[in-house]
Amino acid sequence: MQADPKRIDWLTIGQLAVAIVSCLVSFLLSAILFTLGGQAMLGGGVSASEYVVLFLLAGLAAGIGVLNMPSAYLATRALGGKTTDLKLRYSTFRLATIALMTVPILLLLGHFISQSDSAWLVLPMLNLLGLLLPIWWIIEFGRRNLPSGTPQRSWGLVSVSLAVTPVLVIVVETLLFLLVAVVVVVLLGAQSGWMERFNQLVIQFNQGEIDPGFTQDLLSAALQSPLVIVAVFFIVGLLMPLVEELLKPLGLWFLRKKVTSPAEGFSAGLICGAGFALFESAALIAQSGGEGWAQMVVVRIATSILHITTSGVVGWGLASAWLQKKSKPFLLALLGA
C-alpha cells in the first residue's frame, strides 16, 4: 500500500477513507452507547447485567476506533510521500509473548470485577485486552520468520477486518438465511396442513393478536420437520462457515497485485482473521452483560485460534492461486478451512 509518486494511489486513499470513517463512526457509536448505559444505570429499574451490556459494546466500539487510528496515520504519511519503517529493539513476537503473560492476571481481575458494582467501568477495557493480547500473540507466532509486508499494509488489513468484514458477513449471512427460510416456507406450504397454519399466523399478525401458544406449537412442529432440520444443518454447518471463510480475508483481495508469495498471503490472512475474531468475540461476550466473563473469554480465545488459522490457510490459498494462475490451491485451502 505504498504510495507511487507517478500516479494516484487509490488503494492508500481507500485505506485512509475506511480508517477515518471507521474512527468517526466507532467513536460516535461508543459515545451513544455509553450515554445510554449511563441513563440505564442511573435511571434504575434494570439489572446490572443489562446496562453493562451497553458499556461493553461502547468499549468495543471505542476499541475499533483506536485500532483504526494507526491505519489512518500510516496512510496519511504514505500519501505525503513519507515511508514509515518501525525498528523495534525487540521482536514483535517477544513483545507479544511478554504481553500474553499478563492475560491470566487480567482474567483473574476481570472475574472478580465482573461480580462487583464497578463492572460497568473497568470490564470494557479488560474485555478488549483479554482478547486482544492473545490474538496478537497468535498472529506473531503464526508469522514468525515469514514476510508480512509493511506496517501500513498490516494496519490496513486490521482496519478492513474490523470495519468492513464483520458488517459484510452479517449482511450476506442474513440475506442467505432469509432466502433459505423463504424456500423452506414454500416447500412446507406445499405439504398438507402447513398452508392453513401459515394463513392463520398471517391473520393473527394482521390483527395484532398473535397467540403465543399457537406460535409455540407451530415452531415446535417445524423443528420436528425433516425439511427444517436439513435446512438448519445446511445453514449452520455449511453456508455460514463458507461465507465467513470467503469474506474473512476480504482485505487481502485488495492486495492481489502486491502479494509476492504464498507465505505473504498466509501472514495477511492471519491478520484478517484476527480482526474478525476480535470483533465477533468481543460482541458475543458483551451480550452476556459480564456474567461468566472469564470463562467466556477463555472459550473465545480458543475460537479465535480457529478463526485466525483458517483465515491464514485461505490467505495462503488465495496467494498461491493468484501467483500460479490456478484456482485449485484456493479451493483446496477453502475446503481445508
Secondary structure, 3 states (H helix, E strand, C coil): CCCCCCCCCHHHHHHHHHHHHHHHHHHHHHHHHHHHHHHHHHHCCCCHHHHHHHHHHHHHHHHHHHHHHHHHHHHHHHHCCCCCCCCCCCCHHHHHHHHHCCHHHHHHHHHHHCCCCCHHHHHHHHHHHHHHHHHHHHHHHHCCCCCCCCHHHHHHHHHHHHHCHHHHHHHHHHHHHHHHHHHHHHHHHCCCCHHHHHHHHHHHHHHCCCCHHHHHHHHHHHHCCHHHHHHHHHHHHHHHHHHHHHHCCHHHHCCCCCCCCHHHHHHHHHHHHHHHHHHHHHHHHHCCCCCCHHHHHHHHHHHHHHHHHHHHHHHHHHHHHHHHCCCHHHHHHHHHC
